[in-house]
Amino acid sequence: MTEAIRAAVFDELAAVGYGRMSIEAVARRAGVGKTAVYRRWPSKLQMVIDVVSDVVGYDVPAPDTGSLRGDVRMILDIAARALRHPLAGQIVPDLLAEAARTPDIARTLERALRDTQRGLGEAIVAAAVTRGEVGPATDAGMALDLALGPLYWHIAVLREPVTKSYLDRLADTVATALAVPRPPRAADEAH
């Protein structure tokens, strides 16, 4: 029954947004009585925070493709799939707007996203440092910001389609921006 309620929370958020959502509507959508919802969550805010935290904080395993570019490309694929999901396209902008008005939602989103991003960034950068692709002082958070910021902008703000070519170019750009500069070759110095 809890899964039905959780699904109903997302469906209701997508349909009417946080501001117009009610526990009664979630219960109706889930096919349960409102007391079943209130037994789990004392308020709409707690219900949304709990349900969203589970999804936002979902542990995505860090890819290990053998290259920084490959790892970034895989993260971009995962994030693009998530952001293109019809519910995410409606819910994410609404929750970000609500976060500006509701400090509890803002803290929950920040904590869950920051922790998830930090773990992924650290694993990807650590592997790239080991392979000599980036320097040891590379900022892991900044590395993922460089990849995910433009992707979010492209999908959520511009609402442009995301093509394989776009993801390839973005992965190339991020990997190039983070790469350790190579010393010039002797032939290059002669010119």
N, C-alpha and C positions, 0 to 999 in steps of 0.2 A: 504494500500500500504506500509506503514512503516514496518509492520510485514514481508511482503515479502522481503523487503530490509534487515531487520535484519537477517532473515533466510539466505539470500544470502551471507551476510557477514560471517556467521559461515561456510557455505558450502565452500565459497572461501578460508577462512583461513585454513580449513581442507584440501582442494585440493592442494593449492599452497603455503601456509604459508604467513606470513605478508610481508616478503620482496618482493615476486613476485606478491602480490595481487594488484589490481588496482580498482579504482572507476568504470572505464568502464566495467571491468569484473563483478563487483558486480551488476551494473545496468543491464547488459545483463542477468545474472543469475536470477535477480528479475523480468525481463520482463518489465523494465521501462527505460525511457531515462536517460542519465547521469545527466541531469539538475535536475531531481527529487531527485537524491542523493545529488547533490551539494546544493540544496535548504535547505537541513537538516544539512549537514556537509560540512564545507569549505575545508576539507582535508581528506585524508585516515587516518591519525593519529587520528583526532578528531572523525571520524566515528567509528574506532575500539575502541577507549577509551570509547565512549558513549555506544556502543552496549555491550562491555564486562563488563563495570561498572554495567549495568542493571542486567546482569546475575550473576556476581561475588558478587554483593552487595545484591542479592536476600535474603530477610529476611526469614531465616529458623526458625520456632518457636522452642524454647527450649523444649526438651522432659521432661516429668515428669512422669516417670514410677514407682516412689516410691523407687528407689534405684540408687546409683551412677553407679553401674555396668550396670543396665538396661538403664540408660540415655546414658552412654558411648556407649553401644551396639547399641542403636538406631541411634546415631550420626554416628557411623561407617557404619551402613547400608545405611544411606542417602549419606554419602560421597563416599562410594564404588560404589553405583549406579551411582552417578554423574561422578566419575572418569572412570568408565567402559563404559560410553556412547561412541560410536565410534567417535563422533566429539571431545569430551573432550580428548580422548586419542591422538588425533593428534594436537589439538589446544593448550592445556595447555603447553606441552613441548616447542612448537614453541614460544608461548607468553612469557614464562619464559626466553627463550634464547634472544628474542627480547628486553625484559626488561633490559637485561645487556647492550644493545646498545642504547636504547631509554629511557632517563630519564622520559619522560611523561608517558610512558606505565608502567615503574617501579613504579612511584608514584601512579598511578591509581590502579594497582594491589595490592600494599602494603596497601594502604588506605582501599580499599574495602574488602580485605581479613582480614586485621587486625581488622577492625570495626565489620565485621560479626563474626569473631572468638571470639573477646572480648565479645560481647554480649552473644553468646552461652556459652562460658566458664564461664562467671560470673553467668548466670542463673543456670547452672548445679552445679557449686560449691556452690552457695548460698543455693540451695535445699539440697545438701549433708551436708553442715554445719548445717543446721536446723535439719537434721535427725541424726546428730552426727557421720556421716561417715568420715568426714574430719575435720581438725582443721580450725579455722577462718583465719589463716595466709596462707592457701593454695593458691598458685598462679594459678589463673584461666587460664591465657594464657599458662602456662606450662602444665596444665592438658590436654588441647586440643592438645598441641604440642606432648605430650606423646602418644596420640591416633592417631592423623592424620599424624604425621611424618612417623611412620612405615607403615601406610596404603598407603600413597603416594609412599614411597620407593618401597613397594611390587608391586603396580599396575603400576606406571609410569616408574620406573627405572628398576626393575627386570622383569617386565611384566609377573608376575606369576598370575595364576588364584586365585581369592579370594573365598574361600569356607566359608560356615557357620561355620565350625570348626575353621578356622583361625580367623574369626571375634569374635567368642566366646572366644578363647584363648587371643586375643588382649584385649578385654574388661575386662577379668579377670585380666590380667597383669596390666592394667592401674588402675583399681579399687584397686588392692592390693598395688600398688606403692603409691597411694594417701591416703590410709586408715590411720586413726588415730591408732597408736599402742595401743593395749589393755594391761592393766596391767596384769602381770602374775597371774594365779590362784594359790590358796594356794597349790594345789596338785602339780603344776609345780615347785613351789619353794622348795618343799621337796626333789626333786631329784637333 
